[in-house]
Amino acid sequence: MLFKELKTNIPALVAVVILVLLVLTALVGPRLVSSDPRFMDLEHLKEPPSAAHWLGTDSTGRDILSRIVSGARISLSVGVIASALSLSIGIFFGLIAGYFGGKVDALLSQVFDIFLAFPSLILAIGISAVMPPGLTSAMLAITLVGWSGFARLVRGITLSLREQTYVEASRAIGASSPRILFHHILPNALPLILVAGSLRVGGFILLEAALSFLGLGVQPPTPSWGSMISLNRAYINSAPWMVIFPGLAISITVISFNMLGDFLRDKLDPRMQV
Amino acid sequence: MGYYLLKRVLLFIPTLLGITLITFVLMQALPGDPVQGMAGERATAETIARIRSELGQDRPLPLQYLGYVKLLATGELGRSYYTNRKISDDLLQKFPNTLRLALAAMLFASIFGIGLGTLAAVKRGTNWDRVIAFVTVGGISIPVFWLGLALMLVFSLYFRVLPPSGMGNGRLEYLILPAVTLGTFSLSYIARVTRSSMLESLSQPYIAAARAKGLSETRVVLKHALKNSLIPIVTLIGLDLGSYLNGAVLTETIFGWDGLGRYALDGILKRDYPVIMGVVLFGAFVFVTMNLLVDLSYHLLDPRVRIKSET
């Protein structure tokens, strides 16, 4: 049903097609692109886009297209893994806080609020600065920044689902708390959780790009979109393509995720249905 | 009313303590000696001894944490490894610059965000609505640092109408590009929220009544619908303003703006941990305070919220 609606919604359909292509690029792309993203062709420095280098080369002669293609793997995997991790943590604590209520809820909610009290990039900077910079620390930082928002959302949904008749019925026949939580409440909360998750992936990818831009993400020579921009920004005047293309890659990816998220929200969130 | 306010202000305290607990844990994870970290590389033996005794590293962790909070309560954020200046002095010196940038960005974001959102709601389903929807999705998706570089490329390097970086001793043209860069994300969010809030207001019976009594459409939209849609928008503006330090780190870096954001980046690049932690703490403090103010003003502005929390 969702698929049928997708076919009539052109922007969302385009977004899905772009995302599928991106995932394919991340999976097999590095094998399709002829040149090595780390190979420095010292004969061809800072060359504008041409037939040999479709998106040009950077200040050390590396092919920008192949660097963007191999950066896709980093950006997508960080976005998706950080979303999955923070969703899992958020769902777990959100369910517990919402279902058990009382002191458990008060305590957990306070913890959610404390994590939400930091501006996201600032907290991510604090976390990744104390660890050796790299993919793992960026992912961990994004997860620690992201989980509390999901937890608060799941808590809210659980609070309202807890009062539903079917939950009461299942409690009456003696179902255990884990069973009620995972068999009755979670499946019914899933659409809303999915919407929130899809709306956040884009934000996580932006956060990863920002950390890489600040030098706190993946370390050179591994290419990532954010670090490509920061490494090349000194040449913005003489060789703008070195900065423009990686930025376009980030923007197109995040726009696609956000369009998909908006589409899912319109379809799945009952509060949006008028 | 009084009870609610008191409760809300009291809840502020555990949040602040929680924030310090997180930064305390992060400080423990720091490579190297945390005391040296707080005191700075060129600290005198006395300073180190004083901080060591305040922190009491031989004591159990909970007591160490109490010592840390005590230090923070006296405004002691430590000193920079490199300049040996007090972090608290630096923060206070840089803050006004960031505040000026943030206010300019928010002014830009509010005017255009509310304008575009209202237009999209009034022209719902038309091409206007679709174009605005696309532009605002773009606005929340484009990386701030890339937007800044792109604007700089177009307006400073290509057309040469605006200065590429620096603060120009407070001249207005130096403020434009950084403010637009920092404000675009909020602009887009404000436009999206304004649109949905306006759509809700426009479907209310009092709008039909206003139209039925023959008011002009402009008057119906601006006076009746927009005024009643403002509360979620004002909330968003307040919360966004509190989180501007996020974007400021990136924007100030690009435009060479001498504020907290660039100060933080300098700290990151030099692994100047006391500076990084100082900015993290300060950012969280500003953010939490803004949240509190928004909550309280919400309470004062909207009679419906007031009644709800009293019963």
Interface residues (C-beta under 8 A of the other chain):
Chain A: P11 Q110 V111 D113 I114 F115 A117 F118 P119 S120 L121 I122 L123 I125 G126 I127 A129 V130 M131 G202 L206 A209 A210 F213 L214 G215 L216 G226 I229 S230 R233 I236 N237 P240 V243 I244 P246 G247 I250 S251 V254 I255 F257 N258 M259 D262 V274
Chain B: P14 T15 G18 I19 L21 I22 T23 L26 M27 A29 L30 P31 F134 V137 G138 I140 S141 I142 P143 V144 F145 W146 L149 A150 M152 L153 L157 S203 G242 S243 Y244 L245 N246 G247 V249 L250 T253 I254 A264 L265 I268 L269 R271 Y273 I276 M277 V279 V280 G283 A284 F287 V288 N291
